[in-house]
Amino acid sequence: MRSIDGIGVSEQVHGHLSALAAAVDGLTECDLTGLPDGELTSVMQQVEMSLRRADAVGHRLIVETAERSLPGKLGHKTLNKLLIGVLRISAADASARITAAKSLGTWHALSGQPLPVDLPETASAQRDGDIGPDHARAIREVIRKIPHTVSSSDVAVAEEILAELARSATPEDVEKAGHELLAHLNPDGNLTDDKDRKRLRGIRLGRQDQNLMTPISGHLDPETRALLDPILAKWARPGMNNPDDPESPTGAAEHPSVDRDRLAAAAGRDTRTAAQRNHDAVKEALRALLASGILGSHRGLPVTAIITMTLDQLEHATGVATTASGGILPIRDALTMAERSHPVLVLFDHNGRPLHLGRSKRLATADQRLALIAADRGCTRPGCDAPATMTAVHHVHDWSKGGTTDIGVLSPKHFVQGVPPPRVRRLPRHHPRRTRRLAHPHRPQRLRIRRTHRMDPTTTHRPRPKTPHQPPPPPERAPRPRQTKSQRPQICRHSVKA
């Protein structure tokens, strides 16, 4: 019956999609020049309402896809990757759709019972076609900022008020009303506590745009702000750390090596805004932090900025260079950073692979890791775009099976949660290639433990072995013959006098 019902539902869905496609085709081919002005605006409203209702259908599809665990079945790491690959949309659009589905979609428990919607009135308004994604986003942001000490009934009333307003107002009007609503719920500002601040904290780094600039946004908690203010006060003073002025002092303004007259002259030439001075101060502070060496190492390499460029780019000073974290920067900026760095020259063959660089031990050296970063720029697993800083060096041929640690047979790979690492065959105790400890690629403190049985993927619990493990019985000893009194050794006891 389930298969028959499934076929019926499939035919019904495809029938609705065919009717929708026919309606869109008809509207596309229809001549709109004959519509009066009043009807033209009415048609625009009806089309917008249909598109808004279609977003609600998209939320249902995302919920169904997530609850069926389709990303893992289709070979995608996350739900975002599935939407990007199937719908050919941007990562930001995929993330926005998933976030909207989490708060507006109807999810289900393990028993199949539907769970309450986070924003029920907003979801109802979108199903009716009265509000769009921007309205829902504005309502969601306002509800997120409400302190957790406010009762759930007051939060529900606030969401209902905003949803009702959104049916007849713009997203900007909803934001303004949300600010007034937050002031009404927390007039003295004393309802926000550490729990709310921990929930709201965060820094978001966007993707680099066509100008190679990265947008940044977020919220700093009071402790982070207290730590940042003195840094900006010393490093963002007018005249300090000005990249446009070669005579500008660098570092902290109160350092004994800073010439006061030189600083005053640089401050007089400084035309930067306060935001630009803060930016330059953070950049110089990060450069000093990386140069100090207190961050240690990461995946066998010192924590530093690793920049890769070709010899042609270096000679002509044109193009863009790549970083180990996946970013790009102009060659001129890369050359400026290289003035204080240690350059490493890597030679490649005609196939783009580094020339021979091998060793007789299992772990790759720092030089080999640098060569792989320059050659592969990141993970070599098909379909994975993880940068080099998130990968670990692995053997193409297993070390336990005679593989060598040569640069030609090493490959950086990124193992994610849910994708098991390759199994390692246990070697005899005195085997020359045996390694005592084998750490997990992402959690070095955890050691891989060889399982004595395999888990059935169709079950949710670990099956017990068919025969319980029992320790081997102790070896039987031959009965010891009882000695007679004459056979027992005699102990002579003599008194010793001083």
Buried (B, 14 or more C-beta within 10 A) or exposed (E): EEEEEEEEEEEEEEEEEEEEEEEEEEEEEEEEEEEEEEEEEEBEEEEEBBEBBEBBEBBBEBBEBBEEEBBBEEEBBBBBBBBBBEEEBEEEEBBBBBEBBBBBBBBEEEEEEEEEBBBBBBBBBBBEBBBBBBBBBBBBEBBEBBBEEBEEEEBBBBBBBBBEBBEEBEBEBBBBBBEEBBEEBBEEEEBBEEEBBEEBBEEEEEEBEEEEEEEEEEBBEEEEEEEBEEBBEBBBBBBBBBBEBEEBBBBBBEEEEBEEEEBEBBBEEBEBEEEBBBBBBBEBBEBEEBEEEEEEEEBBBEBBBBBBBEEEBBEEEEBBBBBBEBBEBBBEBBBEBBEEEEEEEBEBEEEEBBEEBBBEEBEBBEBBBBBBBBBBBBBBBEEBEBBBBBBBBBBEEBBBEEBBBBBBEBBBBBBEEEEEBEEEEEBEEEEEEEBEEEEEBEEEEEEEEEEEEEEEEEEEEEEEEEEEEEEEEEEEEEEEEEEEEEEEEEEEEEEEEE
